[in-house]
Amino acid sequence: MVTREYLITTLRMTASPDIPLADLQNARCSGNYATALSQPKGTLHPVVYMFKYSAPVGWRLMGVDDAIDCVNRHGVPLEDARVIGCAL
């Protein structure tokens, strides 16, 4: 199980400079995948941060979007996608 604090640290360490740092909330994890939400100022809807774990690298940011379809965009298995909230 991955915590929001761990995902925030992962975001700070692995995101490219064009990805805004965020106070992530509602971390969900299933298998090698995790999501967390952030509500940037001035937005109406939360933004989804998508992470993937792989050995020996560890957790890495896969993408940021307002509605990630992680099954089709990132190849997340449907069962995991349902648990982490990114199956459209």
N, C-alpha and C positions, 0 to 999 in steps of 0.2 A: 504494500500500500504506500503510495506516495502522498506527501503532505503539500499543502499550499505553499508553505515556507520553502520546501525543497524545489518546487516548480518555480517560485520567484527567483531563487538562486540560479536555477538552470537557465531561466530567461536572461538574467543579467550576464551570465557567463557565455552563453552560446548564441544569442540572437544577433543578427546583423544590425549595423548602425541605423538602418531605416525602420526597424521595429521599435515602437515605443515601449519603454519599461512600464510596468503596470503593477498595481496591487491586486494580485489574483485572488479570486474567491471561488468557492464551490468546486474544489478540486475533486475529480472523479477519476478512478483508475480501473482498468480491466486488462489483464494480460500485459502486453508490452506497450499499451497506449494509455494516455491520460489527457484530460481537458481541464481547463479552468477558465473562469469568466472574469472580465473586467468591464467596468462601466466608465469609460473616459468622460471627462467633463464635456458638456455640450452635445452628448449623443443621447438618442432616445432608447437604443437597444444595447444590451451587453455585447461585447466582443469576445469571441471564442479563441482561446490559445490552445493549439493542438501539439502534443508532445509524443515522442516515441522513444522506447528504451531498446538499446541493442548493446550486447556485450562485444568488446570490452569498453566501448565508448561511453555508455551510460545514457541518461536522458538527454534529449535534444529537441529543440523547437522545430516542429514540422511546418507550421503555418498559423496565420492569424486572419480571422474573417468574422463577419457578423452572422454567418450561417454556414458553417463548414459542413459539407456533405463528405464526410471522411471516408465513407465506403467507396465512392466513385473517385474522389480526388486523391486519396492517400492509400487506398487498398486495405483499410482497416476491416477485419472480419466483422460481419453484421452483428454477431453476438456481443462483441466488445463495443461496437459502435452504439448499440442500444444502451449498454450500461453507462457509457461515458457521455451520452446525450448528443451524439453527432450523426445519427442515422436519420436522413430526411425521408 
